[in-house]
Amino acid sequence: MRILNAPQQLLLLLGTALLVRLTHTVQDGDRERGDVPGWVMITLMSASLVALIMVLAQDALKLMFESAMAKVNNT
């Protein structure tokens, strides 16, 4: 398991707090507004997951990218 540094912990904490707040806002909101709040929540949750994956897998993704670029440059 990887230990997160302070900026990564702050990003994760803020993302989690935002998702909790949006979830409560959507659940407490007007039911006549349609499904827009649901789509907003799904979009933000997806963006948060991408950010979390980037934080956790940044080193591996960077290594994969550099390896692929080295192969392209060598041919």
C-alpha positions as CSV (number, residue, x, y, z in Angstrom):
1,M,0.0,0.0,0.0
2,R,1.3,3.4,-0.9
3,I,1.5,6.3,1.6
4,L,0.2,9.6,0.2
5,N,2.1,12.8,0.8
6,A,0.3,15.9,2.2
7,P,-0.9,17.4,-1.1
8,Q,-2.3,14.1,-2.2
9,Q,-4.0,13.6,1.1
10,L,-5.6,17.1,0.8
11,L,-6.8,16.4,-2.7
12,L,-8.3,13.1,-1.6
13,L,-10.0,14.7,1.4
14,L,-11.4,17.6,-0.6
15,G,-12.7,15.3,-3.3
16,T,-14.4,13.1,-0.7
17,A,-15.9,16.1,1.0
18,L,-17.2,17.4,-2.3
19,L,-18.8,14.1,-3.2
20,V,-20.5,13.8,0.2
21,R,-21.9,17.4,0.0
22,L,-23.1,16.8,-3.6
23,T,-24.8,13.5,-2.6
24,H,-26.7,15.3,0.2
25,T,-27.6,18.2,-2.1
26,V,-28.9,15.9,-4.7
27,Q,-30.9,13.8,-2.3
28,D,-32.4,16.8,-0.5
29,G,-33.1,18.7,-3.7
30,D,-36.4,19.3,-5.6
31,R,-37.6,16.0,-7.3
32,E,-39.0,18.0,-10.2
33,R,-35.6,19.1,-11.5
34,G,-35.2,16.0,-13.6
35,D,-32.1,13.8,-13.7
36,V,-29.5,16.6,-14.2
37,P,-28.2,16.5,-10.6
38,G,-27.7,12.7,-11.0
39,W,-25.6,13.2,-14.1
40,V,-23.6,16.0,-12.4
41,M,-22.9,13.7,-9.5
42,I,-21.9,10.8,-11.8
43,T,-19.6,13.2,-13.8
44,L,-17.9,14.5,-10.6
45,M,-17.6,11.0,-9.2
46,S,-15.9,9.8,-12.4
47,A,-13.5,12.8,-12.4
48,S,-12.7,12.1,-8.7
49,L,-12.0,8.4,-9.5
50,V,-9.7,9.4,-12.4
51,A,-7.9,11.9,-10.1
52,L,-7.5,9.2,-7.4
53,I,-6.2,6.7,-9.9
54,M,-3.7,9.3,-11.2
55,V,-2.5,10.0,-7.6
56,L,-2.1,6.3,-6.7
57,A,-0.7,5.1,-10.1
58,Q,1.2,8.2,-11.2
59,D,4.7,6.5,-11.0
60,A,3.6,3.4,-13.0
61,L,1.8,5.5,-15.6
62,K,4.8,7.8,-16.0
63,L,7.1,4.8,-16.4
64,M,4.7,3.2,-19.0
65,F,4.5,6.5,-21.0
66,E,8.3,7.0,-21.0
67,S,8.8,3.4,-22.0
68,A,6.4,3.7,-24.9
69,M,8.0,7.0,-26.0
70,A,11.4,5.5,-25.9
71,K,10.3,2.6,-28.1
72,V,8.8,5.1,-30.6
73,N,11.9,7.2,-30.7
74,N,14.2,4.2,-31.2
75,T,12.4,3.0,-34.3
